[in-house]
Amino acid sequence: MTTLGLFSLMGLYDRNTSPASVLKTTVDMVCMAEDFGFETAWFAEHHFTNHSICPASLMMIAHCAPATTRIKLGTAVIAAPFHEPLRLVQEVAFADLLTSGRLVLGLGTGYQPHEFARFGVEDATKVERTMEIWDILEQGLRDGRVEYSGRFYTIPETHMPLRAFGPKLPEIFVTSRHPEMVARSVRGGHTPFYSFGNRDLASALSVRTSIADAWRAGGGDPESMPLAIQRFIYITDDRRDAEHAAACVRDLARAWVTLQNPGIVRNGPFVRLMPLNDEPPLEDFLSSAVIGPADYCAEKLLEEISMLRPSHLCCLMGPAGIGRRETLASLERFGYEVMPRLSEVLEAPKVLEEA
C-alpha cells in the first residue's frame, strides 16, 4: 500500500508574485492535504534563486505545526553540507518537539554549484560531509549528546537539554544514489526518495531498476525495498489550462538542468531558464506528467503505482507559474475526485502515537 505526501517547492514565478502569497498558498495547501488524509507534507530547501523562497525546511515545519494536528511534516530535503551539524541536531530535535512528534526527515547532499560556492563548501566533499553529519545527527538525536571526530567535523562531548529519542528516531528518507549512502539506508531501514520529474512510465521504471540495483548492492532485498517517488499532478478539464501546467513542468525540467551548471544567468534572484538539449515538444511534457481530468489522472496514477510499487507517493501540485486559485482548486479536486478512485492502493491514514 502507498501513502500520500504533498511537496511544496515554493517557487517565485516573477517579480509580480509576492513571497507572502507563496507562503499563504503553501500553508493553505498543507491544511487542505491534512483534511484529505495525506500522510506527510514536505518542504524544499534551496538558496539564492527564485527556484524556491524557502531556505530552511525546518522553519516551514515550525510555521505549519500549529496550523495542523495530524499530518506529518518533512524536510525535502535538508541539504546537509550547508548546515553546521551541532546546530542542526538541536534544530531537528526542537522541530520534533514543536510538531508533537510529527517530524519526518529527508536528507540529501545538495546539487546546485552556486549554492556550494556561496556557502564555501567544495562540491567534491558533499557525500563525505553528509555521511559525517548523518553520524552526528543520529548520535545526537538518539543519545541527547554528541562526541565526534571526523575529517570535517570534530565535536567535544556536548549534551543537549532536549529529549533523547533512543533507538526510535524520526523516519528518514534519502535522496542520494551514492553507494555509501544507499548502503547506510539499507542498514538503517531508511527510504530512498526520488523525483521522476518529467519522465514517462518506461523511463521511470528504468530509474526504479537502477535504484533497486543500488539497494541490492548495499545489501538489501530489492523486493522489499521501500521507495518514495515524486510526481507532478494537476487536475483540470480545460485543455489550455493543462497546456499551461505542462509548460510549468517544462520549466521545472529546465530549472533542474540549468541549476546544475555553475555559470547560471540571472537577473537578481531570477534565473534564466534555457531550453533543454533536444527538448521534446510540449505535448510530451503533458503526457508524461499527471495532468488532465480527474478520471484520466486517477487511471494514470493507478497504473504508475501498480508498476512502480512506491511505498510513498509525493505529489508536487503547486509549481511556480500556476496561480493560487488554480492550485487550490486542483488539490481540492484531487482530494474529492481522484483519491476515492485510488482507495485500493492507498494506505489509510494512521493515528499518531503520543510523542
N, C-alpha and C positions, 0 to 999 in steps of 0.2 A: 504493500500500500504506500501511497505517496502523500506527503504533507505539502502544504502550500506556504509560500513566502511572497512578500511584496518587497521589491528592491527599489530604493529611491536614490537616483544618481544626483538629483538636484542641480541640473544644468541650467545655465543662464543663456537664453536664446539670443538676445541682442540688448542694446542699451535701453530699449523701451520696456524691457522686462524688469520688474522690481524684485530684488532679492527677498524682500518681505513677502511678496506674493508667492514666490517659490517655496518659502518656508511654510506659509499658511496652507498651501495646496498639499504639501507633503504631510503635514500633521493631519489634515482632514482625510487624506487617503489612508493613513495608518489607522485612524479611528474607524473608518468605514471597513477596512480589511479585518479589524478585530470583530466588528459586528457580524461579518460574513463567515467568521470561523477560520481565517488564516492562522497558521501556527506562529509565523515569525515575520517581523518587519525588519528589513535590512537597510543600512545606511552606508553610503560610499565615503571614502576619504580620498580627496585629491587636493592639489595645491597649485595656486598661482595662475590658473586659467579659468575661462568660463565653462570648461567641461563640467565643473561642479563647484558650487559655492560652499560645500561642506568640507572644512579642513580637518575635522575631528568627529568621527562617528560616535564616540563616547559622549560628546556634548549633545548630539541629537538624541541619543538614547536617554540622557538625563532630562532633556526637554520633553520628550514624549512619554516618559514614565508616569507623570501624574495625570496625563490625559487618557491613559489606558489602564486596564486592570488585568487582562488575561494574556494578551498577545506577547510572545517573546520578542525581545529587541536585540538585534545583532549588528556587529561590525562587519561590513563587507567592502573592504577589509581593513584591519589595522595594517598599514604598510610599515612593518616592524623596523626597518633600518632608519626610519625618520624619528624614532622615539627613543628617549632616554629610558632604559629598562626599569630602573628602580622607581621612577615616577610612574611608569606605565603599570607596574604591579599595583600600586596604590590606587590609581585611577580606575583600573578594571575592578578591583575589589570594592571600591566605593560605588561604582556604577551598578554592581550587582546588589549592593545594599539599597540603592535608590529605586531599583526595579523590583524589589522584594523577591529576588532570586530568578528573575526572568531574563537574565543576560545570556546571550549566546555569542561566542567569539568566532570571527572569521580572521584568519591570519594570512598574510601574503608578504612578498618581498618588494613590491613596487615594480613599475616597469617604465616610467617616463623619465628619460635622461635629464630634462630640465629640472625636475624635482630633485634628483640626486645632486646635480651641480649646485643648486641653490642651498641645499642642506649641507653641502660639503662632504658628501658620502660617495665613495667610489662605487660605481655600479658593479664592478667585478667582485666586490666583497659582500654583496647583498645576501646571498644564500648563507654564508658562514655567519654573518651578523644575525640574520634571522634565527638560525639554529641556536646561537648563544642567548638571544633574547627570549626565545621559546623556553630554554632551560631555566632562565631566571624567572620568567613569568610563572611557569608551573611550580617551581620551588616556592616562590613567594606566596602564591595562592594556596598551595597545599599545606605549607608549614607555618605561614604567618611570619616567616623570617627568610632572609637571603644571605648566603655567603657563597661567593663565586669568584673563580679565577679562570679567565679565558684569554683568547688572543686580543679581543677588542674591549672586553669589559672585565674589570676587577672590582669586586664589592666586598668590603669587610662585613663581618656579621652585623646584620641590620634587622631589627624587629619592627613590626608594624602593628598598630592597635586594632586593625580590622580583623574580623573573624577568620581563622584558618579553615579552609574548605575540607582538609583531609583528602582522602582519595577521590571524593566526588566533586571533580572540577566542573566548571561550566562546559557545555558541549562545544567542541571545537571543529570548525570547517577550515580546510586548507586549499589555497588556490594554485599551488605550485606543483609542477610535474617533475621537479628535480628529484633524482633517485633518493637522495638522503632524506628529503622532506616527505616523500611518499612512504619510504620505509618507516619513518617515525610515525606517520599517520597510521600505518598498519599496526604498529606496536601499541599505539595509544587508543586504537579504535576510533580514530577521527575520520571525518567525511571529506573526500575530495569535492571541490566546488568549482565548477567550470561554466563559463558562458559559451553557448553555441552560436551566439551572435546572429549573423545573417545566413548561417549555413542551412542548407536543405537537410532533409532527414538522412539521406545517404551519406552526406559529409559528416553529420553529427554522429552517425553510427560508427564511422571510421575513427572519429575522435574518441568515442567511448571505448573502442577496442584498444586504442593506444593507452588510455588511462588504465584499463584492466590489465594490460601487459605490464605497465609500471607497477601496478598493485601486486601482481604475481611476482615480479622481480624483487619486490620489497618483502616478500614472504607471506603475502595474503592470498586468500581464496577469492578469485575474481567473481565466482558465482554468488558469494555472499557480500560482495563489496557494496558499501553504501555509496550513494552518488547524488550530489545536488547539482541540478542543471538550471541555467537561467535562460529564459526565452522572452522575446518581445511579444506582448499580447495587446491587441487593441480591437474593441468591438464596435462595429459601425455597419449600417446598411447602405451608407452613401458612398458611391464609387469615388467621388472626388475627395472625400474625407479619407478614404482608405489609401488613395494615392499619396495624399499629404503625409499620412502616417508612414507609408513606405519610404518617402523622402527623408523622414526623420530617422528611420532605421539606416538608410544610406549614409546620413550624416554621422551616425554613431560608428559605422564601419570605417568611414573616412577618418574620424577622430582617432579611432583605435590605431590606425596605421600612422597618421600624422604625429601623434603624441609619442610614438616610439622613436622618432627622429630627433637628434639633438638640436638641429637648426630649424625649429619651427618659426613660421612667420606669424606675427601677431600685431594687433593694434591695441595696446594696453593689455588687458587680460583676455581679449577676444582673439582666438586662434583662427588663422585662415585655413580652411579645410580644402584640400586638393582632391580631385577625382582619383580613384584607385587606378592602378595599372590594370589594363584590360577590364575596366569596370563594367559589370553587367548592366543591362537595361533596368529601368525602374520596376518593370513587371516582375523581374526575378526577385527583387527585394520584397515585393508584395506577396509573391507566392511562397517564399522561404520563411518569412515571419508568420505569426499567427494573427492575421488581420482580416476582418470581414464580419459578416453576420454571425450571430450567436451560434446558430446550428452548425455552420461551417467551422467555426473556431472550436466548438466542442468536439466535433468529429476528428479534426486535425490533432487536437491535444490527446484524445483517446488513442489515436494511432501512435503518436510520438511516445506517450507514456508506456504503451504496451511494448514498443520496440526498444526504447532506451532504458526502461526499467529504473527510473530515478527513485530514490527514497525521499527526495525533496525537489519540488518544482518552484523555482523562484521567478516571479512574474515582474518584468520591467514594463510598467504601464503608463509612465508619465515622462518620457524623454523631453529634452528641450525642443521647443517648436510646436508642441501640442498645447493648446490653451487649457486654462484651469477648468472651464466648464466642460470641455470635451473629455478631458482626462477623468474627471469625476464621474461623468456620465458613462464612460466606457467601463470603469471599475464597477459602477452600480449594475450595469447590465451583465458583467461577468459574474457578479455575485448572485443575481436573481435568475439569469437565463443559462449560464454556462455551468456553474458549479453543480446544480442539480443533475445535469447530464453526465457529470464526472463522478458521481457518488460511488460507483462500483470500484473506482481505483483510488479515491481519496480517503485518507485516514481521518476518522472523526477527531475533532479537537480534544486534547487531553485536559483534564482538570489539573491545574498546577498544584504541586505539593507545597506545604508551608515552608517558607525559606528558613 
